[in-house]
Every structure is written in C-alpha cells, then in structure tokens.
Amino acid sequence: MYYLKRLKDLRTSHQLKQQNLAEVLKITRQQYSLYEVGTREIPVHHLKTLAQFYNISTDYILEITNQM
C-alpha cells in the first residue's frame, strides 16, 4: 500500500501521536495503527477526513502527486 509512509510522515511532521488522529477519525488508536502499518486499508471516508484535517489533497496522501 503506497500511502503508508506518507501517513506516518504527515503525522510525525505535525508532531502528532496516533491517538490524536484516531480521535479525529473517531476510531481507536489500534485501528489507526493498522492503517499505518498496512494491516488494513484506510477507508475513503477516513482518507478524505485526513486530507481535510491536514489541509492537503487526497492525491498527496496517495502519492499521486508531491504537491500538498
């Protein structure tokens, strides 16, 4: 899954913990962790929420573009 590194890089560059993003997505920290390590694919609605939270495009998270 191509977005794994980008998810973690975004989180760490904003000095956030997995728990912070789990709260944004209204899921458990464990569930968010599964997205970052690739055990589970992130649902589109969570992808959209993260893009809005970071004020970036979903294409950036998905590594379709390098422009935020």
Backbone bond lengths (Angstrom), bond angles and torsions (degrees), N, CA, C in turn:
res aa  C-N    CA-C-N  psi(-1)  N-CA   C-N-CA  omega(-1)  CA-C   N-CA-C  phi
1 M - - - 1.443 - - 1.526 108.19 -
2 Y 1.286 114.51 122.41 1.451 123.52 -168.69 1.520 114.92 -73.66
3 Y 1.305 118.73 -18.08 1.461 120.64 -174.23 1.531 113.39 -93.70
4 L 1.315 118.96 -2.93 1.466 121.76 -173.19 1.525 113.04 -58.42
5 K 1.306 116.51 -50.34 1.465 120.07 -179.05 1.523 110.85 -64.00
6 R 1.302 115.99 -38.55 1.466 119.12 -178.30 1.527 110.65 -66.79
7 L 1.328 117.88 -38.44 1.468 120.27 177.59 1.525 110.67 -59.43
8 K 1.313 115.65 -47.63 1.468 119.64 -178.91 1.520 111.06 -68.11
9 D 1.325 117.72 -42.08 1.463 121.05 179.79 1.527 111.42 -61.35
10 L 1.321 116.79 -41.65 1.471 120.04 178.18 1.525 110.31 -62.50
11 R 1.310 115.98 -45.99 1.467 120.46 -178.74 1.523 111.15 -61.54
12 T 1.326 116.86 -48.80 1.464 119.09 -176.75 1.529 112.32 -70.93
13 S 1.316 117.71 -33.77 1.470 119.43 178.75 1.529 112.14 -68.10
14 H 1.329 116.12 -23.73 1.464 120.45 175.96 1.532 111.41 -95.91
15 Q 1.321 115.84 7.87 1.461 122.99 178.72 1.523 111.85 54.48
16 L 1.326 115.09 46.15 1.458 121.76 179.31 1.516 110.27 -109.31
17 K 1.294 115.33 155.50 1.457 121.66 174.40 1.526 108.52 -100.14
18 Q 1.308 115.94 160.75 1.463 119.90 177.54 1.523 110.31 -56.03
19 Q 1.320 117.09 -35.95 1.469 121.04 179.85 1.528 111.24 -60.53
20 N 1.333 116.93 -38.48 1.464 120.19 179.28 1.522 111.01 -60.08
21 L 1.323 116.27 -45.15 1.456 119.79 -178.46 1.521 111.49 -73.46
22 A 1.312 116.87 -32.91 1.462 120.21 175.68 1.527 109.75 -60.17
23 E 1.312 116.43 -39.98 1.470 120.07 178.08 1.521 111.20 -65.96
24 V 1.317 117.50 -39.98 1.471 121.15 177.29 1.530 109.94 -60.81
25 L 1.327 116.18 -41.53 1.469 121.17 -177.28 1.525 112.95 -85.95
26 K 1.336 116.58 -7.52 1.470 122.42 -178.70 1.532 111.41 60.86
27 I 1.338 113.53 47.04 1.462 121.58 176.97 1.532 107.29 -133.98
28 T 1.320 116.57 176.95 1.461 119.56 177.15 1.524 110.42 -80.52
29 R 1.334 115.93 159.71 1.448 120.64 175.93 1.520 110.44 -61.94
30 Q 1.318 116.21 -36.54 1.461 120.72 179.42 1.526 110.90 -62.74
31 Q 1.322 116.49 -41.01 1.462 120.20 178.36 1.524 110.50 -63.21
32 Y 1.327 116.55 -44.90 1.466 119.23 178.75 1.525 110.31 -61.40
33 S 1.312 116.56 -41.12 1.459 120.97 179.00 1.527 111.14 -57.82
34 L 1.316 117.10 -38.86 1.466 121.05 178.29 1.524 111.33 -62.63
35 Y 1.325 117.64 -32.88 1.464 120.70 176.11 1.528 110.40 -67.04
36 E 1.336 116.28 -44.34 1.467 120.34 -176.97 1.523 113.24 -67.37
37 V 1.315 117.22 -34.79 1.468 119.21 -178.08 1.527 112.38 -90.80
38 G 1.316 117.08 -7.61 1.454 120.35 174.84 1.506 116.08 90.02
39 T 1.318 117.01 9.76 1.463 119.90 177.14 1.517 110.59 -69.94
40 R 1.322 115.89 -33.07 1.467 121.78 177.29 1.517 109.62 -131.42
41 E 1.331 115.16 143.35 1.461 119.52 175.28 1.524 109.05 -78.12
42 I 1.308 114.65 143.54 1.457 119.46 179.86 1.531 109.16 -78.11
43 P 1.334 117.53 130.24 1.467 120.15 178.06 1.532 111.46 -65.65
44 V 1.293 115.63 152.77 1.467 121.07 -177.68 1.525 111.23 -58.24
45 H 1.327 117.98 -39.88 1.468 118.62 -178.10 1.528 111.45 -66.30
46 H 1.331 118.49 -30.64 1.464 120.57 175.06 1.528 110.83 -73.84
47 L 1.305 115.95 -37.26 1.465 120.71 176.84 1.529 109.89 -60.17
48 K 1.310 115.94 -44.62 1.466 121.05 179.15 1.537 110.75 -63.49
49 T 1.321 116.49 -43.09 1.462 120.80 179.27 1.525 111.46 -61.75
50 L 1.335 116.92 -42.41 1.458 120.29 178.56 1.523 111.61 -65.44
51 A 1.318 116.96 -40.05 1.466 120.16 177.77 1.529 110.28 -61.49
52 Q 1.308 117.23 -41.79 1.463 120.46 178.02 1.530 110.68 -67.15
53 F 1.317 116.62 -40.93 1.456 121.26 179.95 1.532 111.29 -60.93
54 Y 1.327 116.39 -45.88 1.468 121.06 -179.73 1.532 113.05 -83.54
55 N 1.329 116.69 -8.19 1.460 122.73 -177.96 1.535 110.95 60.32
56 I 1.328 114.80 48.66 1.456 122.77 178.84 1.520 108.91 -134.69
57 S 1.312 117.00 175.38 1.464 120.15 178.86 1.527 110.70 -88.79
58 T 1.308 115.31 153.53 1.467 119.68 174.06 1.522 109.85 -64.63
59 D 1.328 117.00 -30.11 1.464 120.40 177.62 1.524 111.46 -60.29
60 Y 1.325 116.85 -34.26 1.461 119.81 177.95 1.529 109.89 -67.28
61 I 1.332 117.03 -47.07 1.464 120.17 179.24 1.525 110.35 -59.48
62 L 1.321 116.66 -39.73 1.467 121.75 -177.37 1.532 112.99 -81.79
63 E 1.329 116.36 2.08 1.456 123.53 179.49 1.531 112.95 60.75
64 I 1.318 115.91 31.05 1.466 120.68 172.77 1.516 108.71 -79.16
65 T 1.334 114.94 -31.00 1.458 121.24 177.86 1.529 108.45 -138.18
66 N 1.315 115.75 160.33 1.458 120.17 174.10 1.511 111.74 -101.43
67 Q 1.331 116.19 3.10 1.465 121.06 176.46 1.519 108.81 -89.37
68 M 1.313 114.91 125.86 1.466 119.28 179.13 1.511 110.14 -69.83
